[in-house]
Structures are given as C-alpha cells and as structure tokens.
Amino acid sequence: MELQHMKFNELIATDTPLLVDFFAEWCGPCKMMKPILNDVKLLLGEQVRIIKIDVDKNPAIAQQFSIQGVPTLMLFKNSEILWRQSGVVQASRLAEIIKKYV
C-alpha cells in the first residue's frame, strides 16, 4: 500500500523523533534491519517512533529524499532531517544517535 505524501509529512512533523527505514522486499541487508529496529524500540520505548517505507511501493517519497540505496535510515523531528545513513546500523549505535535528539 502506498503511503501518501501528506500522511508522511504529518508523521515527520512530530516532536517525537521518528526513525524511518527505507527498504525493499528484495534487499538482503534490509531483512537484517528488522530485529535491529525491534531492539531499538525495546531500548528506547516511547522516546522514538519507527516506521518502515518500501521504496518500491512509495517511489515519490523515496525520490523526495533522494534514496539511492537500501536500507537507508533517516531520523526526523519537527520535519527536520537530524541524521541519515545507508546500510545496516547496529541497535546500540542507533540508540545512541536517537538519544541525542530526545
């Protein structure tokens, strides 16, 4: 299901940090992110919201943020991009990064 631009813009406008995992079903490293994101959620609880966006089903959003490779992780707060990185990131490192912006 495609995520509408307007809905996505509402999600990133929140005061709570939002971690977005841009992924694709066919991507091997993307599959590695699921348990990592679960660990981050367990570590940080309500301090962060985490969503996954399939770039193949949401090409307009992927294009808006110039997603070249997957997985690409982006951290938003109040519609601002606070951090961005492509590739697999370990849970402890992700939690450290997010804590800076809580």
C-alpha positions in Angstrom: 0.0 0.0 0.0 1.3 3.4 -0.9 1.9 5.9 1.9 0.5 9.3 0.8 2.9 12.3 0.8 0.6 14.2 3.1 0.4 11.5 5.7 4.2 11.1 5.6 4.7 14.8 6.1 2.4 14.7 9.1 4.4 11.8 10.5 7.8 13.6 10.2 6.3 16.8 11.7 6.1 15.2 15.2 8.0 16.4 18.2 8.9 12.8 19.0 11.9 11.5 16.9 10.8 9.4 14.0 13.2 6.8 12.6 12.4 5.9 9.0 13.7 2.7 7.5 13.6 3.0 3.7 13.8 -0.6 2.5 12.8 -3.0 -0.4 11.5 -6.6 -0.1 14.2 -7.9 -2.4 17.1 -6.4 -0.3 19.1 -8.9 1.8 20.6 -6.3 4.2 17.1 -4.7 4.7 15.9 -8.0 6.2 18.7 -7.7 8.8 17.3 -4.4 10.0 14.0 -5.8 11.3 15.4 -7.4 14.5 17.7 -4.4 15.0 14.8 -2.0 14.8 12.9 -4.2 17.3 15.9 -4.0 19.7 16.0 -0.2 19.3 12.3 0.0 20.1 12.8 -2.2 23.2 15.7 0.1 24.3 14.0 3.4 23.8 10.3 2.7 24.1 8.1 5.7 23.6 11.1 8.0 23.1 11.1 7.1 19.4 8.7 6.1 16.7 9.9 3.8 14.0 8.3 3.2 10.6 9.4 1.2 7.5 8.8 2.6 4.0 9.0 0.2 1.0 10.7 2.3 -1.7 9.1 0.2 -4.5 5.6 0.9 -3.2 6.3 4.6 -2.3 8.6 5.9 -5.1 7.5 9.5 -4.7 8.6 9.6 -1.1 11.9 7.8 -1.9 12.5 10.3 -4.7 11.7 13.2 -2.4 14.5 12.2 -0.1 16.9 11.0 -2.9 17.0 7.4 -1.6 19.7 5.8 -3.8 20.3 2.6 -1.9 18.5 0.5 0.7 18.4 0.2 3.6 18.6 4.0 4.2 17.8 5.1 7.7 16.7 8.7 8.4 15.8 10.4 11.7 13.3 13.2 11.7 12.0 15.6 14.3 9.7 18.5 13.6 10.0 17.9 9.8 13.8 18.3 10.0 16.3 15.6 9.0 18.5 15.1 12.0 20.6 12.1 10.8 20.8 9.9 7.7 22.8 6.8 6.8 22.7 4.0 4.3 23.4 0.4 5.2 22.9 -1.7 8.3 23.4 0.1 11.6 23.7 -1.8 14.9 21.0 -1.3 17.6 23.4 0.2 20.2 24.7 2.7 17.7 21.2 3.7 16.5 20.0 4.1 20.1 23.0 6.4 20.8 22.2 8.5 17.8 18.5 8.8 18.7 19.1 9.6 22.4 21.0 12.8 21.3 17.7 14.2 19.9 15.2 13.0 22.6 
